[in-house]
Amino acid sequence: MLFSGCVIIQESMLDRHEVKRMPICAAFAVPHPPIILPEIGHGEEKKIKKTIDAYREVMQRAASYQPDTVVVTSPHTVMYADYFHISPGERAGGDFGQFGAPQVKMHAVYDTAFVEALMKCCGEENLPAGTFGEQNPELDHGTMIPLRFLQEKTDNFKLVRIGLSGLSPLAHYRLGECIARTAEKLNRKVVLIASGDLSHKLKTDGPYGFAAEGPEFDRMAVEAFRRGDFLSLLEMDADFCEAAAECGLRSYWIMAGALDRKAVRSEVLSYEGPFGVGYGVASFEVTGEDRTRNFGEQAEADQKRELAQQKAAEDSYVRLARLSVETYVRTGARASLPEKLPPEMTGARAGVFVSLKEDERLRGCIGTIEPETPSIAEEILYNAVSACSRDPRFDPVGPEELDRLVYSVDVLQQPESIDSMQELDVKKYGVIVASGRRRGLLLPNLAGVDTPEKQVTIAREKAGIAAGEPVHLQRFQVVRHL
């Protein structure tokens, strides 16, 4: 099947003189450090000369396709937890005033027809995306820095600017697929620019400090770029990525979807991190079709297998939480206790927290510090319903989500009073902070909570206790069931 769009000669799959036309011509992963501009770096940009040279090269490649439309995905435009924001209007501008260079201004004309068609495609796919909810119409630096380099080569294109979201990797991938389908439908030559830095935690003297996960994330991402292995990007562990403080992964997920089933010539042009933040520049030029590069479907199949294995390994505590949630969501009624349960579940009382995750992200967590029912089993039944329907941070769980949920149950041991945070260990102990009738609790061994100070701060926030208010501290251990 021939597609209208940009002209590519593919020697490996076609006769070298045969012309193949593709709607998505190429995609480029690029960073967006403001210091890369001489008006901001004032000489410091020379420390990332390899990045600058690579940037100019990939933008020369982008310009060579003479694209009608350039799609930029940016972490620094509007970002919602459950919605992809597409910038509305006919044009936009911005400057680098927040980085001390207000004289550096950028302007772009939006491709309104592409935006309209893309929203229609997303609607048909039940993908939450659109132009509502714009908070600031000005171009962000995650968009302007790629445009600065691209407009040095060509300005004969229209822009589509898309924000990222808190939705799953597969949702981002599906958005990329919609971008490709829209390009094909409108007969547009399209280049996609996935704007995003890598880890922000490469050096102890960097602006965000050091985490061991930082260099490892960058190594894995750069290797995935080098091989064109988008599946590994889709399947990176969420807690690991959070610890690495990455910036661009969601942009790369969208890029992967836009290149679904496409053969690509992948190349890493540079990688540097002298300021403690990883800057990678990579090129993915489409050379034809490749049905085996259906990474979204592969990731979905892997996810289903993993969920089935986890479900098969659940113990009695987790199976009871699942029964409670699935019964309530499907029927609106509370489940009854099964006849055969371990005696420690029916003959003892304790506070219990039930946590739900979907796509490796928290979907609900509610519990009791002290027992409020006659047994641990009943505590699980009650708190599981609350976790799926009464957590104020989330909408109630819907029936379509049940097969994707992963459960954990924490049974609290008796709390003990402590005199200071020095007696806390975030891996071993949870914490309770109290001031009068206000109490806040945080469980132990949570991703992203790596110091007692952070643990207590979050617990204070949950209880509405200000930072300066005196509090009574307690620590506790849990038995965690997965």
N, C-alpha and C positions, 0 to 999 in steps of 0.2 A: 504494500500500500504506500503510495506517495503522499507526502504531506507538503502543503504550501508553507513557505517561510524562507529561511536563509539557505544559502547554497553551501553544501559541504561535499567534498570529494572523499569517499571512504575507500581506501585501497584494500583493506583486509576483508571486507564482506561484499564489495562490489567491484566490478571492473574499474580500473583506475581512471578511466575516462567517463564513467557513468556519473551523472549528477543526481545527488540525493538531496531532497529539500526537507528541512526540519523546522518546526515552529520555535522550539527552544534551541538557539544556536550554541550557547555556552553558558557556563556559570563560573563564578569566581568567588572564592572565600578570601576576604580581606579584613584586616584590623582597622581600627579607627582611633588611634591615639592622637589627640590634638597636637602633641609635641612634634608630630611629624611635619607640621607646617613651619616654615622658617619664621613667619611672623609671630609664632607662639614659642617655638623651640629656641630661638635666638642662639643658634649654634649647637644646642643639645641634640637636634635632629640628626646631626652627623654621626651620632652613636648608633643610629639604626639605618645606616646608608643602604645595607642589603635590602631592608624592607622597602625603602624608597625606590630603589632600582627595580625591585620585583613589582612593586605597585605600578610603576610606569609601564613595565612590560605587559602586565595583564590588561591594563586599560588600553594599551595599543592594540592588543588582541581583540578586546571588546569592540573598539571603534572600527576595526577592520571588517566586522560583520555588518556594519552600517545598520544597526538595529533601529526598528521603528519605536520600540518600547524598551525601557530599562526598568526592571523590577528590583527594588532595593528592600531587603528585609532588615530591620534595625531594632536592636534591643533598647534604643533610647527614644523612640517615639512612644505613643500611647500604648500601654500594655495592661491588659485585663486578665483576670484569672481564668475566665471562661468565654473569651470572645477575642477574635482577631480584628483589630482596628485597621481599616484601609483609609488612608487620608483622602478627604473629600475636596471638592472645589476644582477650579481650573488651573490654579498656579499657587506657588508658595515661595517664600524666601526666608532667609535666616542669616545670622552672623555669628561670629565667635567672640562676642562680647563677654560671655561668662569665663572665657579663657584669656582675657586681657587683650583681645584683638578685634574690637568692634568694627574696624575698618575692613576686615575680611568678610565679604558678603557673598552669598550664593543665592541663585534663583533657579527655579525649575517650572516647567509647564507640565501639568498632569495629563495623563491619558484617560479622559473621562469615559470614553466608550469602553475601554478595557476594564475600568473599575466597575462599570455597570454590568458588563458581561460576566466578570469574575464573581460579583455578588450573586448573580443569578445562578451560576454554576454551584457556588457554595450552598445556596438555598436548596437546590435540587439534591445535594448530598447531605442535607441536614447538618451542615457545618456552620457553627455560629461565627459569622464574619460580616462586616459591613462598615458603613461610614458614620454610624452614630457614636456619640460619646467623645468627640474630639475635645481635648482639653487645651491644646496650644497648637495653632495652625503653623507655627514657624518650623522650619526644617531643623532637625536635630543633628548633632555632630556625627552620629553614627551613619547618617545619610550624606551629610555635606562633605565629609572627607573623601569617600569614594567619588562623589560628584566632582570635587575639586580636581582629582587626578584624571577622571574621564573627560571632563570638559576641556582639559588641555589638549585632548585629541579630537574630540567632536562634541558639538552641542546640538546636533541635528537628531534629536530623539525626544520622546515624551516619557515622563516618569510615573511609575506607580510605587507608592511608599506604603509598606505594610509593617505593622507592629507585631510583636510576638505575643504569646499568651502562656497561661499556666496549664493549658491543656496538654494532653498526652503526646508522646512522640509520634504516634500514628495519626493524631489529629493534625499536627504540623505537616506530616508527610502528605496527607490527603489535600491540604491546602496547596502544597506544591503541585500535586496532580491536577488540581483545578486551574492553577496558573498555566500549566502546559496545555490543557484542553481549551482554555480561553484563547491562548495564542493561536492554536490551530483553527479554532472557529472563526476568529477575526482575520486570519491570514496575516498575522503580525510576525515580523522577525523580532525575537525577544532575547535579550541577555539578562540573566539574573545575577545580582550581586548580593551574596550572603555576608552582611557586615557583622563582624563580631571579633573581639579579642579572644584569646584562649584563657588560661588560668591567670588569676590575679594574685597568686600566692607562690611566687617562685623564689623570693629572697627575703631574708629576715629584715634587711634594711629597705625593702620595698614599701610602697604606700599601704599595702594590705597585709604585710607580714609573710610568713612562710608556713606552708603545710606540705607534708610529704606527698599528698595527693596532687599537688599542683604540677610539679615536673612530670609525674607519671601520667596525668591527664594529657598534658601537652605531647608527650611521647606517643601516646595511643592515638590522639587526634591526628597528629602529623603523619603517622604511619597509615592511618585510615585514608587520609587524603592521598598519600603516595600511591596506594593500591586502588583507589577508587572504591573502597570498601565501606559503603554507606550503612550496611547492616550493623557493623560494630558500633557506629555512631548512634544508631537507634536503640541499641541494647546496652548502652553504658549504664551502670548502676547509679540510681538517682542520688543516693546518699554520698557516694564517692564524688560525683560531679559537684554537689553542693559544697563538700569539704574543699574541693579544688577552687571554688569561687570562679567557675568559668563564666564566660559572657556570651559566646556565640553559638552554643550548641543548638539552640532552637532554630536559629537561622540556617544551620547546616541541615537540620531535619527537613525544613521546607525545600531547600535546594535539592536534597535527595529525592523528594517527591516529584519535583519538577523534571528530574532526570530519570523518572521511573521507566524501566525497560529500554533505556538508551545505552548504547555503547559509547563510552567516553574515553578520550585521551587525557589521562590525569597526570598532573605534574605539580610537585611542590617547588616553588621558586625560591622561597626563603623561610627561615624561622629564626627569630631572635627574641631575647628577653632581658635586655640589660637593665631595664628599670623595674624588674620584678613582675612584669606582666608579659604574657606570651603573645607574640605577634607572628602569625602565620599567613603566608600568601600562597594560594593554590589555584590552579586552573583546571577546569573540566570542560573540554571541548567535545561536542557531540560528533560522533563519526558514523552513526547509523543506529539500527535497532538491535536490541539484545534482550530477548524475552526472559532470559535467566536473571536479569538484574531487576527483578520484581521484589525489591527489598521490603516494601511495606507488607506484602503478603507473607513473606518469609518471617518477618518479625511478629506478625499476628499469629502465625502457626506456632512459632516458638513460645510465644506468650501463653497460648492455650495449653500447650504441653506442660509448661512449668506450673501453671495454675492447677492442672489436673494432678500433677505429682504432689503439690503442696496440700491439696485437698485430701488426697489419699493418706498423707502422713499426719493429718490433724489428730490431736489427742481429744479426750472426752470434754475438756474445758472449751476448746476451740470449736468442736462440733456442736456443742450446746449453744454457743454464741451464734454460730451460723444458722442453726435451726430457729433460734429466736428471731433473728433479723429476717430470714426468708419467709417465715410464717407471717410476721407482722406486715412486711412490705406487700406480700401477695394477697393477704386476706384482711388486714386491718385488725386482726385478733392476736392476742398473746398466745404463745405456745405453752403447752403443758409440759411438765417435767417428764422426761422419759422414765420408764420403770427401772431400768438398769443403769445406775451410775455408780462410780466409785464412792465408797462410804465417806472418804475425806471431803467430797463435794456436798454430801447431804447431811453430814453430822458435825460440820464445823462452820463457824461464821467468820467473815473477814470483809474488809473493804475490797472492792474489785473495780478495775478499769478495763473497759472493752475498747479496743482501737480497731478501726477499719482503714485499710489502704486500697486505693485504686490506681493502677499504673504507677505503683511505687510512691504515690503521694497520699498524704493523710486525707481521709474522707470523712472521719468522725472519730471523736474520742470523748467518752463520758464515763465517769465512775464515782465511787463513794469512798471517802477517806475512812469512815467507820461503817460497819455493816448496818443495813437498814431492813434486812429481811432475815428469816430464820436460818438460812443456809447459804453457803457459797454458790451452790447451783442456782438458787432463786435470785441471788445477787447478779449472777451472770445474765439470767433471763431478762431481768428488769433493766440492767444497764446497757445491754445490747440493743434493746429497743430505743433507749434514749440516744445511744451513739448514732443510730441510723436515722433518727427523726427529730432530735431536739438539740443537736449541737448548733449553737447560734452562728457558727462560722460557715456553715454549709447548708445548702438546700437538702430536704429529705431525700434519702436514697430512693431511686426508682427501680421498678422491676427489671428494666433492661440492664442495670448495673450489677445485678446479683452475681452473675457468673464471673465477674472480673474482680470481686472483692477478696482481699486477703485479711485475715483476722489475727489479732493477738489478744490474749487475756492476761492481765497482771493481777495477781493476788497479793494484796499488801500485808506485810508483816507489821507487828506492833511498832508504832513510831516511838522514838526516844528523843528527849530534849537535848540540845547541844548549845554550847556557849558561843561558838563562832563558826564562820565559814571554813576555818582551817580543819574542822572535823568532817568536812564533806569530801566525797569522792564521787564525781559525776557518773562514773561507770558503775559504781557499786550501790550508791545511795540515791534515792529520791529525796526531795526536800519539801517541807511544809512551812510556809511563812504565815504568821498570824499577827493581826493587830486588832484588838477588840473582837468583834463578831466577823471580821473579814479574814478569810483564809484562802491562800493560794497554794496549789500543789503542782509539782512537776516530777514526772517519773524519771527514773535513772536511765542511763545509757541511751540517750536520744541523739539522733544525727544532728550535728551542728551545735550541740551544747557541749563545749569542751572545757569549761572552767566553772568552779563553784560560783564565781561572781556572775557569770551569765545565767547560770541556773537560778540563782536567787532573784536576779533582775526580772527574768521571765515570770517566775512565781509571783513576785510583787505586782507585775502588770496584770496578771490574771485576776488578782484579788482587788485591784484598784488601790494599792498601797503605794504612796509616793516614795521616791528614792530616799528622802531624808527622814522618813518616819521610822521610829524604833519598832522592831518586830521581835517576836519570839520565834526561834528556829527549832524545827524538829527534822530528824532524818529517819528514813525507813528503807528497808529492803523489800524486794518483790520476788515472787516466783513467777517467771514469765513463761507463758504457754503459747507456742506458735503453731 
